[in-house]
Amino acid sequence: MTEKQFQEIISTNKSAIWRLCRLYAPEQENSRDLFQDVLIQIWQSLPSFRAESRLETWIYRITVNTGIRYMLKMKKYDKHLSLDEFDIKLRELPRENKDDYEALYLCIARLNEVDRTLTGLFLEDLPYREIAEVMGITENNVGVKISRIKKSLAACIGHIG
């Protein structure tokens, strides 16, 4: 794999990788660090890619695994937001941003690791079959979990309004 081929792969997938990194590390600086870690993992793992799945699915899997490892490492420092902490962070957002992505990211940040990962893959418009492959669960389980997550996020966003 040449550096140019690697750059093409990353160029094609960088937006999706970035959005998933934001789910695991909502703070901008931490997201950048995690993004770099993911790129390193992809570069180091490319020689072992066996094309048993789509390249994008494989990249999602690396991003998810790296994100989960990051969260486990940071868990002692970065607990899920309590409702009070969530309200304080929400009030810190400028008024005009309350209806945009930052509020959604705050709600997603309150989810557990598995639900956060499922949400990220769902927001990437991956079919349930592919989400199931990345997560190692059944398609039916993906559907049930996504439905519950949607209700949870709707309640959280309703709390904002």
Secondary structure, 3 states (H helix, E strand, C coil): CCHHHHHHHHHHHHHHHHHHHHHHCCCHHHHHHHHHHHHHHHHHHHHHCCCCCCHHHHHHHHHHHHHHHHHHHHCCCCCCCCHHHHHHHHHHCCHHHCCCHHHHHHHHHCCCHHHHHHHHHHHCCCCHHHHHHHHCCCHHHHHHHHHHHHHHHHHHHHHHC
